[in-house]
Amino acid sequence: MSGPLELLPGGGKGGRRTLAEHAAAELHQLILSGELPSGTPLRLVELANRLEMSQMPVREGLRRLEALGLVEIIPHRGAWVRDLSVEDLRDTHETRLALESLAVRAAAERFTTADGEKAAVALADHLQLSRAQDSAGARQAHADFHFAIYRASGSQWLPRAIEPVWQNSERYRFGSRPTAFLIERNRQEHQAILDACADRDPNAAELALRNHLSGAFQRITETMTSKKETS
């Protein structure tokens, strides 16, 4: 299983990480896990001490996360983890629907056996890691599955365009422990996307993807609304 920030620009697959990439990866994990919740001030000295490195790579790491929309930086005011809100979640969801629908349709039109095998391996990893309650590993396998399909679209730009909104949507999943029922439902939804791509059926692939994304959006929205009402 590859590292938790494989999708981050500049992280690259296979090569050694720079200190800035390592800082970005560590901070990324802290944000997605909820250890650095929304609104948390990101002070260079504190973060550098926590990560046991100098401030320069930490500063660059924060800029990388700003590019993904996870961190907000205002000159002379500082940096902090971007706030979570139902409005931001809805905006993120609608943008994902638009971009990922394009990508999955294009992928279904040119899907190969090799593409299917790569996605199937990631899906099997996701199922295994979800059942083991390995949230970080399952999150990466989930990304590997979807992006194996999106990269099969043949577009250089669609996966890059999807990445920031994908990473932002992942912030809304932290702290959740999927039940056996939800794990199985996710497996079925993912399998429906993969089967439609393997059948080279763009309409079915888009429908399966939209059902999957909309279900996740509804569950997260209900959770956020419930927490807001009880707080």
C-alpha positions in Angstrom: 0.0 0.0 0.0 1.4 3.4 -1.1 1.6 6.5 1.0 -1.4 8.5 2.2 -0.7 11.6 -0.1 -0.1 9.8 -3.4 -2.5 12.1 -5.2 -0.9 15.3 -4.1 0.7 17.3 -6.9 4.5 16.9 -6.7 4.2 13.8 -4.5 4.6 11.6 -7.5 4.5 7.8 -7.5 7.6 5.8 -6.9 10.2 8.5 -6.2 11.6 9.7 -2.9 9.8 12.6 -1.3 11.3 15.9 -0.6 11.0 17.4 2.8 8.2 19.7 1.6 6.3 16.7 0.2 6.9 14.8 3.4 5.5 17.8 5.4 2.5 18.0 3.2 1.8 14.3 3.5 2.0 14.4 7.3 -0.2 17.5 7.6 -2.6 16.1 5.1 -3.0 13.0 7.2 -3.5 15.1 10.4 -6.3 17.1 8.6 -8.1 14.1 7.2 -7.9 12.2 10.5 -9.4 15.1 12.4 -6.4 15.7 14.5 -6.2 19.1 12.9 -9.9 20.0 12.7 -11.5 22.8 10.7 -10.5 26.2 11.9 -7.3 25.1 13.5 -4.6 27.8 13.3 -1.5 26.4 11.5 1.5 28.0 13.2 4.8 27.3 11.6 6.9 27.0 14.8 4.4 24.6 16.3 4.1 22.5 13.2 7.8 22.4 12.6 8.3 21.1 16.1 5.6 18.6 15.8 7.0 17.2 12.5 10.6 17.6 13.7 11.8 19.6 10.7 12.6 23.2 9.8 10.0 25.8 9.0 10.8 26.1 5.3 9.5 22.7 4.2 6.5 23.1 6.5 5.7 26.4 4.8 6.0 24.8 1.4 3.8 21.9 2.6 1.1 24.3 3.7 1.2 25.9 0.2 0.7 22.5 -1.4 -2.3 21.9 0.8 -3.7 25.4 0.0 -3.6 24.4 -3.7 -5.9 21.5 -2.8 -8.3 23.7 -0.9 -7.6 22.1 2.5 -5.8 25.1 4.0 -6.4 28.8 3.8 -3.4 31.2 3.9 -3.8 35.0 4.1 -0.5 37.1 4.1 0.2 38.7 7.5 -2.7 36.9 9.1 -1.5 33.3 9.0 -2.9 29.9 7.9 -5.6 27.6 9.2 -7.5 24.5 8.2 -10.5 25.5 6.1 -13.9 25.4 7.8 -16.4 22.6 7.1 -19.9 23.5 6.2 -22.9 22.0 4.5 -22.7 24.7 1.8 -19.1 23.9 1.0 -19.9 20.2 1.0 -22.8 20.7 -1.5 -20.6 22.9 -3.7 -17.9 20.2 -3.6 -20.4 17.5 -4.3 -21.9 19.2 -7.3 -18.4 19.9 -8.8 -17.4 16.3 -8.3 -20.6 15.2 -10.0 -19.8 17.3 -13.1 -16.2 16.4 -13.4 -16.3 12.7 -12.4 -19.3 12.1 -14.7 -17.3 13.3 -17.6 -14.3 11.2 -16.6 -16.3 8.0 -16.0 -18.1 8.3 -19.3 -14.8 8.8 -21.2 -13.3 5.9 -19.3 -16.2 3.5 -20.1 -15.8 4.3 -23.8 -12.2 3.1 -23.9 -11.9 0.8 -20.9 -9.4 -2.1 -21.3 -8.9 -5.4 -19.4 -5.8 -3.9 -17.8 -7.8 -0.9 -16.6 -10.3 -3.3 -15.1 -7.7 -5.4 -13.4 -6.0 -2.3 -11.8 -9.4 -1.0 -10.5 -10.4 -4.5 -9.2 -7.2 -4.8 -7.2 -7.8 -1.4 -5.6 -11.4 -2.3 -4.9 -10.4 -5.6 -3.2 -7.8 -3.6 -1.1 -10.5 -1.1 -0.1 -12.9 -3.8 1.0 -10.2 -5.6 3.1 -8.9 -2.4 4.7 -12.4 -1.1 5.5 -13.3 -4.4 7.2 -10.0 -4.1 9.2 -11.0 -0.5 10.2 -7.8 0.9 8.7 -9.2 4.3 7.8 -6.0 5.7 6.2 -5.4 2.6 4.1 -9.0 2.3 3.1 -9.0 6.0 2.1 -6.0 5.5 -0.2 -7.4 2.3 -1.7 -10.7 4.2 -2.3 -8.8 6.9 -4.2 -6.8 4.3 -6.1 -10.0 2.7 -7.3 -11.7 5.8 -8.5 -8.6 7.3 -10.1 -7.7 4.1 -11.9 -11.0 4.6 -13.7 -10.6 8.3 -14.2 -7.1 7.9 -15.6 -8.5 5.3 -18.1 -10.4 8.2 -19.6 -7.3 9.1 -21.5 -7.5 12.8 -20.4 -4.5 14.4 -18.7 -6.6 17.2 -17.3 -9.7 15.6 -15.9 -7.9 13.6 -13.1 -6.0 16.8 -12.2 -9.2 18.8 -12.1 -10.9 16.2 -10.0 -8.1 16.0 -7.4 -8.7 19.2 -5.4 -12.4 18.7 -4.9 -11.8 15.0 -4.2 -9.3 15.9 -1.4 -11.7 18.5 0.0 -14.6 16.0 0.1 -12.4 13.6 2.0 -12.2 16.0 4.9 -15.9 15.4 5.5 -15.4 11.7 6.1 -13.0 11.8 9.1 -14.0 10.1 12.3 -16.6 7.8 10.7 -16.4 4.1 11.4 -18.3 2.3 8.6 -20.6 -0.5 9.6 -20.6 -3.9 7.9 -23.8 -2.9 6.1 -22.3 0.3 4.8 -19.0 -1.4 3.8 -21.1 -3.9 1.7 -23.2 -1.2 0.2 -20.1 0.7 -0.8 -18.7 -2.5 -2.4 -21.8 -3.0 -4.4 -21.8 0.6 -5.6 -18.2 0.5 -6.6 -18.7 -2.8 -8.3 -21.6 -1.4 -10.3 -19.3 1.4 -11.6 -16.6 -1.0 -12.5 -19.0 -3.5 -14.2 -20.5 -0.7 -16.3 -17.0 0.5 -17.4 -16.0 -3.1 -18.2 -19.2 -3.3 -20.4 -18.2 -0.1 -22.0 -21.6 1.4 -21.2 -21.1 5.2 -20.5 -24.7 5.8 -19.5 -24.7 3.0 -16.9 -21.3 4.0 -15.6 -22.4 7.6 -15.1 -25.6 6.5 -13.4 -23.7 4.2 -11.0 -21.3 6.9 -10.2 -24.0 9.5 -9.5 -25.8 7.1 -7.3 -22.6 6.4 -5.4 -21.7 10.1 -4.9 -25.2 11.2 -4.1 -25.6 8.5 -1.4 -22.4 9.5 0.3 -23.4 13.2 0.1 -26.8 12.5 1.7 -25.3 10.5 4.5 -22.6 13.1 5.4 -25.1 15.9 5.1 -27.5 14.1 7.5 -24.6 13.5 10.0 -23.5 17.2 9.9 -27.1 18.5 10.3 -27.7 16.2 13.2 -24.5 17.3 15.0 -25.4 20.9 14.4 -28.8 20.5 15.9 -27.5 18.7 19.0 -24.6 21.1 19.6 
